[in-house]
Amino acid sequence: MYFLQGIFVTLEPGNILMMLVGLNLGIIGGMLPGISSVTTLALFVPFTFSMSPATALIALGAIYMGATYGGSISSILINTPGQPASLATALEGYQMTRKGEGKRALDVALIASAYGGVFGGVMLLFFFEPLSAAGLKFGSESFFWLALLGMSALATLYPGNVLRSLLGGLIGMAVSTVGMDPTAGLPRFTMGIMELMQGLDMVVVMIGIFSITQMLTVVESNTISIVAKKGQAASLWKTGKEVLGRFRLINSCSFLGTFIGILPGAGGTVASIIAYNEAKRFSKTPEKYGQGFVDGIIAPESANNGSVGGALVPLLSLGIPGSAAAAVIVGGLMAQGISPGPQLLEKAPDIAYAFIAGICICSLVMIPCGYLISRGCVRLLDLSGKIIVPSVITLSCIGAYALRNSMFDVGVTLFSGGIGYLLLKGHIPAGSIALGLVLGPIVEENLIITMLRARSSDSLLDLMVFSPLAFVLILCCLFVLFLPFVLNCIKRKNNTFSFSFNTGVFKKYEFYIIIFIMLISIPFLHQTLSFDEESRIYPLVVYGLIVIFCMLIIINMMIFSSNQKKNSMEWSGIARSFIVFIFSVSGYYLINIFGFYVSMILVMFFIILCWEISNNEVINIKTISRNILTSCFVIFFQYVCFSILLNVDTPSAILM
């Protein structure tokens, strides 16, 4: 009865209008690097103060849903997850874009997201009380092993590169240790830099290792177009039938995402990673993953949008937000004088069920909105690489600044991009580093909580290993982690290999990159010995494993030789990437003189000029004037998006 009433409330013209506004704002905010669903919601909350409670909740729910989907657009088109939850989508989506199937990938993500959103909404409607009770049974030890299950997925995400992908995950976890020690409350690994006291923001680093690194790779390849040209994609209707035809996959991943979304702190990121990994593990054609496979988009997108409904389960039933975005929605509720939890269902069931109905309807309305926006975005890929590269670099800098209004974050993004590029040369994938960044804090936080709980209850071993949920998750971790090694051993029986000292390893640049990582990690490892007993355990294990994995990779390179092609390095491409990176860093220092957007115009202009000179294009007054106008137009568009629409205040300058 209340649900039908909620449908009628949602379908009121004013509420539909606010739903459309919220959806479009959410999609745009979700696909812009640095503007997360939390930021978009927080910016919109003040506008809800004059709305009715039902309208406010419907609009906030629409933003949450739209932003969760919006992250897939930038993941697919430019390999830059707009949201951490879109990390797994980039693994397959960008590969499809490179093959000229960007439109199809976007349509697949849209249909899967809409289905996952409806699925999560239906689960929220019928099962929020029992699901909430089940989610509360997950203790800190279960969250710890759940996060490690996500980390162990690296063994299957990059099957031909297991050791290096695990090393990348450990590097990401190491980066997450910078900042304040959660146990003792003391700074660690800050090197006397005050800005590092608050830690390195996960999104800021991810913008660097994805967008900046990817653009430097495009510069190195010197391709005119960053994607292949292909004919028209299939209609949205045919793509929808294709996606829904994978009935078992989309339903299982939607359910998995909904359930993981219920767990406080897990959210869509963990849900999408685990869903991707499980889809690949149970697939009949796992070899297609990583090559631009549709199933690799359906799984994470249905899971992360399903997690939206899941995150609202504990909010509505217990008043406990299941994610940071849900916590912002709690603030919007309380600003309306409404307390979430059991009292909401007792005192204002019409509002609660209008919210639930809004989530379901919003997921369907998202299809036309997302289709129109994604079609506009995909047209940008028709531009030349010399326009796309500086546009993405400047967008990344503005997005990094917008996250916390910090110039330090802009520097971290650029530095992360340069380091990510070097690590990519060592065949350490950016996705593995990002995964460690996301899951590292979850692992450490729940490890510390479990250790504190063990003081007053059971022994640490009983709590961490022999509790039922933990034991099941441990078995899953071991299975996922060691399966690729077993498969590799079976495959190697048919390959020729020899165990002999390989002198050619000293000519491989990746060999020195691995040595550099190991040497950098040793001082950090030594520093952990000065921490308190509980504070040192997590960083000691992480940095110790980095050193061990580096040694294993070095030994493997030195004694294992196979019939593989030798590495080749195009030094002219490396030089182009280095020059572009120098221009980008120079823009960072020019901001204090010329202001943010003028500096970005200069960066974009000089990168375009560098591109044209390296390709022996004619440089004259006409081309220079055209490049200046192009740079001004692109940066003006970014100015409108961030400074006018999102009200991001940029720092003042000496001259402006």
Summary of the structure (lengths in Angstrom):
residues: 656
radius of gyration: 24.6
end to end distance: 60.3
largest distance: 76.8
contacts: 2521
relative contact order: 0.14
helix: 78%
strand: 2%
